[in-house]
Amino acid sequence: MQIIYKEEVDSTQEELKRALSLSMSENDARKNAQKPSAPESTAKNALDTQSTFGAQESPESTAQDMQKSPNALESTAPESCAPALCIVANRQTKGKGTRGNVWENQECALMFSFSYLPPLRLPSDVPMQSMAIFLGFVIKERLAARGSKVWLKYPNDLYINDKKIGGILIEVWRGVLLCGVGINLKSSAFGELDILLDKNAFLVDLFDSLQNPPSWKQIFRKYEIEFCNNFPFAFHFGDEVISLKDAVLLEDGGLSVKGRVIYNTRNYRE
């Protein structure tokens, strides 16, 4: 995993996309330079294939693909993927939060985005609609190992007691899983992490753990025990605010609330 530190970016997520785009373009150029000229019929088939792949990248099809299979991303990942890359910034001018919100800069924060690509491994049993829970709990455990009392509020927020200190943003872009994370280390306006944190040491530890990650089954068993922390809270689902008081966590990461099954992909079935 290559970690790149920046003083200021518009958002770590967008900076990551630009870096990956450049790497993908360079890889494609190298491949094209090594290939002989294709016959007209072959070129037409290539264009047709590109058009089909583009259609699969729409938000609607991506959400559907994520619910079909834990391995849905494997079938859509482009051949020209760049190596795993992480962008870290001290300041974001247009940082992204969940539900389209803007991430507000604090006095000190750990803000980073990374591509979930080899050597990082994604357990085959992780339901893709629950990727934020999976990653959030792994981060929570790495912080807890350093003495923090952080806990994961469903589905993607990090809390200390009743105050939010950070969150996880999951995005599928050009067939690549992108993960954005923000953690307040010092904040007078919001919650902040309850321990001192060496940013680089934490990132190295996190990425090491994701090279040999726990299974979803292991994560679920632990999170199910701690899920009662969520009961006093609610979460946003589209335009709704859903109380977690009577929620039951399902094995695939969905919620059962008064007979209604809800998923973090903003899709649900009654």
N, C-alpha and C positions, 0 to 999 in steps of 0.2 A: 504494500500500500504506500503510494507516494503522498506525502502530506505537504501542501503548499500553504504558506502563511502570507496573508495580505493585510495591509494596514486598514484599507477601506475598499469596499465593493458596493455595488447597488444591492445585490443579495448574493449570498454564498451559493444558493441554488442556481441562479442565472449564470454566475461566474463558472460554476461547474459545467453547465451545459455548453458554454462557449469553449472551455478547455477540451471537453469530450468531442465536440463538433470538429475542432481543429485536428485532433488526433485521428478521428474517424476519416476525415477528408484526406489526411496524409496517408493513412493505411490504404484507402481506396485508390489513391493516385499511384502508390507503389504496386498494387495488384494490377491495375490497368496497364501500367508500363511493362509488366512482365507477360501480359496476355497477347496472343496474336489477334489481328483484327477479326471480329466476329462477322459471319454471314448476315445478310439482311434479316432473314427469318429469325436467327438467334437474337439479334438486337431487338426485334419486335417483341419476342418472348420476354426478354429482360425488362422492357418497358412495362409490359403487362404485369410482370411480377412486382415491380416497384409500385405500380398503381394499387395492386391488391394490398401490399404491405402498408401503404399509406392509409388506406381505408380502415385497416385494423387499429390504427393509432388514434382514432377518434375517442373522446372521453367515454362515449357510450359503449363502444366495443371493448375498450380497456376494462371498464367496470365489469362487463359481462365475463370477459376472459378471466378476471381475477377470481370470480366466484366459481368457475367451471372446475378448476383443478389447482392444487398447490403448485404444480409444475407449469402453469400456464405461461409464465414469463420465459421459460426455457425455449418454448417453441417460437417466440416472437423476437428473441434477442438477436440483433444484427450480427453478421459474421465479422463486421469490422469494428467490434467493440474495443475501446481503449482499455488499458489496464486499470485496475481499481485506483481511484484518485480521490483525494480529500482536499477541500478548500476550507481554510480557516480564516476568519476575519475579525479584527478588533472592532470594526464599525461597519454597519450596513445602512445605506441611505434609503433603500427600498426593500427592507427585509420582509420576508413572507411569513405569515402565520397561518393557522388553520382557518378554514371557512372564508378565505380571502382577506383576512385581517392583516394589518401591517405589524411587523415585529418592531417594538419600540426599543431603541438603544438604552441600555442602563449604564451605570457607572463602570461596571466591569462584567463581562459575560463571555461564556464560551459559545461561539457560534460557528457551526461547521456543516458542510454538506458533503456527502460522499456517494460514489457509485458502488452499488453492491455487486461487485464482480470478483472473479478469482484474483488473489488467493482466498478471499472471503468465501465462506460456504453458507448456503441457505438450506436448512434442514428440509428434507423432502415432505415432511408432514405439516409444514406451516401453511395454514389457510391464508391465501394472499390477502383476503379482506381483513385479516388480523395481523398483518405485518407490523403495524404501528404498535400493537400490544406486545408482540414478540420483541421488537427492538427496544421499546420503552422499558420492558422488564429487564432485558439484558443490561441496559444502561443503569437502571435502578440498582441492580445487583452489584455492578462494578463500583458505583458510588457508595453503596452500603458497606462494601468490603473495606472502604477507606474510613468508615465510621459515621457516615451520613444516615439520618433517619428518613430519607426521601421515600416516597411511595408513589405508585402509578395510579393516577385517576383515569378511569375509563373515558375514552379509549387511548388517549395519546398525550396526557399532561403529566408533568412531574410536580409533585407537591411536597412541601414541608408543613406538617400539621394541616391548617386550612388555607394555606396560601400557595398559589401557583408560582413555581420557580422556573418552569421551562416546559418545553413541548417538543413533539416529534412530528415532522411533516413527511409523508410518503408520497412519491410521485412516480408514475411510469412514463418515461420519456424515450421515444425511439426504441422501445423494447428493452430499455435499461431501467432497473430499479434505482431511483435516487432517494436518498434519505437526508433530510435536513433536521438539525438539532440545535436548539437554543437553550442555554442554562444560565440563569442569573447568578453571578458570583458575588456581586455587590449591587444592591438596589435600595434606594430610599422610597421608591414609589410602589414596588411590588415585593413579593417574597424573594428570598435569596438562599443560596445553598448554605448549609449549616457547617461546612468544613472548608478549610483551605484546600485549593485544588491546583496542582501543577498541570496545566493544560496539556503539554506535550506528553507527559508520563501517562496521563489518563487516556489520551487518544491511542497511544501505543498499546496500552493494556486492553482497551476496548477492541481494537482491530485484531490483536492476538487472540482474544476470546472468540471473535467471530470467524476465525479460521478453523476452530473446532467447537462450534456452538452447541448449546443444549438443544434437545429436540423440542418441538412444540408441546408434546405430551408432558415433558418435564416442566416447561414454563407454565403450562396450564395448571398443573397440580399445585404449584406454589402460588400462582395468582389467584386461584380459586379460594385458597385459604385466606388471602389478604383482601379479597374483594369486598368484604364487609366495610372496609374503609370508605367505600363509595356511597354507602347508604344515605348519608346526610346531604349528598350533592345531586346535581342534575347535569345533563349534557345536551348540547345542541344537535339536533337531527333535522337538517334542512331548516325550515322556518319554525320548527317545534322545539320546545324545551322539555326534555324527558326526565322525569324524576327517577333516580336510581334507588329509591327507598324500597320498592318491591321487585327490583330487577333480579333475574337469575342469569348467571353467566353460563352460556352453553359451551360445549366442548370445542366448537369451531370458532369461538370468539364472539359469536353473536349474543344478543340479549333477548331474554323472554320477559316481556313486561305486560302483565295482565293478559296473557294469551297472545300477544303480538310479538313477532320475532323481528328484531332489528339488527342490521349489519352496518358496520362503519363505512361501507362503500356508498352510503346514502340510498341504498336499495333495501327493500324489506318485503317480506311476504306476510300476509295476514293468516 
